[in-house]
Amino acid sequence: MENKPKTKKECFAQLDEMLSEEDKKAILKSKDMIEFHFTLGMWIRNTWIYGNEEEQVEALAKDLGEDIFWDADTVSTALLDGYKKHLRQLSKLTKK
């Protein structure tokens, strides 16, 4: 499938484009990204992970720092956690 990101940078860029400011604020305010497991996390798994080449998913998992377990849940969780950090960094940059 086209447009499946291969790196966390590509994932974050796509999420930046597709999510509304309201969605991004909800992510930033969340106490635990598990809140998004069955919404955005499921979308990530269904769209970017399932049906993707195993090597691509493994490479993405390693890019996210997940060396041992790279099942779909682990990868989507790591992406969600990483994306929240990404949004925090962007928020800090825009406040300066």
C-alpha positions as CSV (number, residue, x, y, z in Angstrom):
1,M,0.0,0.0,0.0
2,E,1.3,3.5,-0.9
3,N,2.1,6.1,1.8
4,K,2.9,3.6,4.5
5,P,5.6,5.3,6.6
6,K,8.9,3.5,7.0
7,T,10.3,5.6,9.8
8,K,9.0,7.3,12.9
9,K,9.8,10.7,11.3
10,E,7.5,9.8,8.4
11,C,4.8,8.5,10.8
12,F,4.9,11.7,12.8
13,A,4.8,13.9,9.6
14,Q,1.7,12.0,8.4
15,L,0.0,12.3,11.8
16,D,0.8,16.0,11.9
17,E,-1.0,16.5,8.6
18,M,-4.0,14.3,9.3
19,L,-4.9,15.1,13.0
20,S,-6.7,18.3,13.9
21,E,-5.4,20.7,16.5
22,E,-8.1,19.4,18.8
23,D,-6.9,15.8,18.4
24,K,-3.3,17.0,19.1
25,K,-4.4,18.8,22.2
26,A,-6.2,15.7,23.4
27,I,-3.0,13.7,23.0
28,L,-0.9,16.2,24.8
29,K,-3.4,16.3,27.7
30,S,-3.8,12.6,28.0
31,K,-2.3,10.9,31.1
32,D,-1.8,7.6,29.4
33,M,-1.7,6.9,25.7
34,I,-3.6,3.7,26.3
35,E,-6.7,6.0,25.9
36,F,-6.0,5.9,22.2
37,H,-5.4,2.1,21.8
38,F,-8.8,1.4,20.2
39,T,-9.0,4.6,18.2
40,L,-5.9,6.1,16.7
41,G,-3.8,3.1,17.8
42,M,-6.2,0.8,15.9
43,W,-6.1,3.0,12.9
44,I,-2.2,2.8,13.0
45,R,-2.3,-0.9,13.2
46,N,-4.9,-1.4,10.5
47,T,-3.4,1.1,8.1
48,W,0.3,1.1,8.6
49,I,1.2,-2.2,10.3
50,Y,-1.2,-5.0,9.2
51,G,-0.5,-6.1,5.7
52,N,2.9,-4.5,5.6
53,E,6.0,-6.4,4.9
54,E,7.4,-8.0,8.1
55,E,10.8,-6.5,7.5
56,Q,9.3,-3.0,7.2
57,V,7.4,-3.4,10.5
58,E,10.6,-4.7,12.2
59,A,12.6,-1.8,10.9
60,L,10.0,0.7,12.1
61,A,9.9,-1.0,15.5
62,K,13.7,-0.7,15.8
63,D,13.5,3.0,14.7
64,L,11.1,3.4,17.6
65,G,13.5,1.7,20.0
66,E,11.6,-1.6,20.2
67,D,14.3,-4.2,19.6
68,I,12.8,-7.3,21.2
69,F,9.0,-7.3,20.6
70,W,7.6,-5.8,17.5
71,D,4.1,-7.1,17.3
72,A,1.4,-4.7,16.1
73,D,0.3,-3.5,19.6
74,T,3.9,-2.8,20.6
75,V,4.7,-0.8,17.5
76,S,1.4,1.2,17.7
77,T,2.0,1.9,21.4
78,A,5.6,3.0,20.7
79,L,4.3,5.2,17.9
80,L,1.7,6.8,20.1
81,D,4.2,7.4,22.9
82,G,6.7,8.8,20.5
83,Y,4.1,11.0,18.8
84,K,3.2,12.6,22.2
85,K,6.8,13.4,22.8
86,H,7.0,14.8,19.3
87,L,4.1,17.1,20.0
88,R,5.6,18.3,23.3
89,Q,8.8,19.2,21.5
90,L,6.8,21.1,18.8
91,S,4.9,22.9,21.6
92,K,8.1,24.0,23.3
93,L,9.5,25.3,20.0
94,T,6.4,27.4,19.2
95,K,6.3,28.9,22.7
96,K,9.9,30.3,22.4
